[in-house]
Amino acid sequence: MPRFAANLTLMYTEHRFPDRFAAAAADGFDAVECLFPYELSADDLAQRLRHHGLRLVLFNLPAGDWEAGDRGLAALPGREAEFASSIATALPYALASGCRQLHALAGLTPQSATEADRLAMHRTYVGNLRHAARTLAPHDITLLIEPINSQSMPGYWLNLQQQAHDLMAEVDEPNLRVQMDLFHCQIMEGNLASRLRRHIDGIGHIQIAGVPGRHEPDIGEINYPFLFDLLDELGYAGHVGCEYQPRAGTTAGLGWWHRARAR
């Protein structure tokens, strides 16, 4: 059975972010992930993880001005210096916490983008990913890119699994991998088992949520018990991030997880 990590951005929102570490540990999680840990200091983050016996397995590089609509920087021409600064901001958090995977959000394609604009974004994305991967490599940190569905995040630069794996090949850095969120993949493409089999060697992290609704994975159109067994068959050794929005209280909705662990 795969190892699971609670996503502390979407789960346990009945608690303040600093208190979600204790809540996840109390429910039995030994690993967590989050979108952005930066409201805490790096030292505070590390202390909370140690105190509660948790491992941080993933977080995002700073993604620009989220409140103003930014959804990442990596593919945005003219903001290369800001992207480089985002790596410098994230790295102390990764080193203090022991986190060895960082996700770089690509950003949004402007509605008015021409083909020339798209080519410029592609070149910028490849260059920024190569720079980030080389910066993180001496610290044994893997850089991740994630296809995100166009309904949840309209205009996001990266939508499809093959697109992400082609980019990984083009960047050609050994510590660049794909973050495969099965929620996003089901909405955009489906055929999850086949895609897992095809791409497993390039996948660095997997995330789950029910479709539709992005709630617990025990309802909806995805047969997660089947996919968990498939991940075991394929030898997937990473964590599965629970990046979903609980229907009610987080703890009350963990029946699916307890059943999965008991299999």
Beta strands, then each sheet from edge to edge (+ up, - down):
strand 1: 3-7
strand 2: 31-33
strand 3: 55-60
strand 4: 101-103
strand 5: 142-145
strand 6: 176-181
strand 7: 203-208
strand 8: 239-242
sheet 1: 1+ 2+ 3+ 4+ 5+ 6+ 7+ 8+ 1+
end
